[in-house]
């Protein structure tokens, strides 16, 4: 929290990194009001989301699976919908069409790796999403690090960036990398 990040993500989906209810309650008790809690889900039920929102009433729901547009639009509150992009990129038209299915959500473009819902640690070609970012709020994930996030922010000017493995050392969050990442974003965003 002292790294300067605006949000903290917690995995509520099946994953080795899935947060326990006890750990979520501990975070909720300590989370400052200026840090946004984000819950990451993959094809959740309404009950899954309700249980997480019972702990974090202001939870932003990030949907990273194959949730239908009707399911996404039926949810209340702030939403992020992940659109998985092939590593070599896709056409602006294709990505615009997929993003357009979720008009209420902030769209998070992340790298598509077969069989993995997210957290791939691999970048994708950003070219085709820059025009989309000029028309709506988008976020970018996939392989971002303190060393390359400035290039991403300069190229796209996204609403936000999402990072996981790029700020880890041996599978654990590294406070030095976290601070360097946030500083790189803030320095680039301010220029």
N, C-alpha and C positions, 0 to 999 in steps of 0.2 A: 504494500500500500504506500510505502514511502518511496516507491520508484517513480511516481508521477503518472501512472496509468490512469485512464478514465474509467475503465471497466475491469471486472474480474470474471473470467469464464469458469464454469464448473460443468463437468461432464455428468449428465444424468442418464446417459445412454449406456448400454452394455459395453464395457471397455475395461481394460486393466486400470485405467485412470478414473473409473467411475467413483463419484463422491458418495460417501455414506451419509445417511440421514444425520447421524451424530456430528460428523465433520461439517456438514452444511449448516447445522444449527450453531456450531461454534463460529463459523465465518459470519453468519448473519448477526450474531451478537457483537462482533467486533468491527463490522464493515462501516466505514464512515459514510455519511449521507451523500457525499460527493462522488462516491465510487458506484458505478452501475453494476448490479449483479446480472450476469448473463448465464442462462441455463442452456446447455447444449443437449439436444435430443435427436434421436434417429427413429423415425416412424413411431412416435409416442401415442399413447391413448390420451383421452381427455383427463383421465384420472392421474396419469403420470405427471401431467402439467399441473394439475390442481394440487397434488402433494408437494411439488416444488414451490408453487406459489403460496402455499400455507406457511412455508418457512421464509420465503422472500416475496412479500406482497407486490413489490415493484419489479419483479423479475422480467427481464427481456428474454423472450423465448427464441432460441436459435434452432431452427429445424434443418438438420443436415442429411436427411434421408430422402426417400422418394414420396414424400407427403404430397397428396393431391392438391391442386389449386383450391378446391372446395373446402378441404380440411384446413388449409392455411387461412383462407378468408373467414372461416368460421370462428377463429380464435380471437379473443379479446386481448387488449393490451399491445405493447410494443413487440414487434416481430422482426426477426432476421431470417431470411430463407436462403440457404446455400444452393448455389448453382455450380455444379462441378464442370470444369473446363478441361478439355484434353490438353496434355502438356505442350503440344505444338500450337495451341490456340484454336479458336473457331472463328467463324465469320461474325462480324458485328450483327448482321441480320439474324443469324441463328440465336445468338445470345440475347439480343433485344427481344426476340419472340419468347424465349424461355423466361426471361425476367418479367416480361409483360403479363405472364400468367399470375403474377403475385404483386399486384399494384399497391397493396397496403403495406408490404414488407420492405425493409431495407434488404437489398440483395447483396449477399456475400459471394464473390467469385473465388473459388478454391480449386486446386488442381485435382483432376479426376485420375485416380489410380484404381484399376479394376479390383473390386472386392474390399475396398477401404472407404469408409464414410467420411474421413477427414484426417487431418493431422499427418499428411503425407511427407511433409518436409521438402517438397519439390515445388519449384516455381512453374508457371505457365507463361505463355506469351501474352503480355499485357496489352498489346496494340489495339485489339478489337474492343476492349472495354472502356478505353479512354473516352470515346464519344458518348457512351452510355452514361458515364459519370457526369457528363455535362448536363444531362437531362433529368437525372434522379439520383437519390442517395445510394451509393454503392460502397461496399467494403471489399478489401482484397486480403486473401490469405494464401497460404501455400508457399512454403520455403522462404519466408521473409526472415531476415537476420539484421543485426545492427549494421552490417556492411552493405546490404542491398536495399533496405527499406527506403532510403532517401531517393534512389532511382525510381522506385515504385510511386512514391508520393509526388515526385516531380512529373512523372509521365501521366499519371491518372488524376491526381488531386481528389482522392477518394474521401468519402465521409469518415472512414475509419479503416484501420488495418487490424488484422487478426494474426496473432503469433502464438506458437506453442514451442515446437522443437528448436526454433531458431534462437531461443533464449534459455536453452537448457545445457547443462554439462552433466554427462553421464546419467541422463534421464531425469534430472532434477532441475527445477528453476534456479537459475544463476542470477543473484541480485546484481552483479556487475553487468552482465549482458542485458538484464532487464532495464537497468538505468541507461545503458548505452543505446538501446533500441528506442526508448521513449525520447531521449535527448535528440537522436537523429531525426525522429518524426517531427518533434517540435521545432528543431532548427530549420528543417526543410519547409515545413508548413508555414513558418513565419517569413520565409524569403519570397 
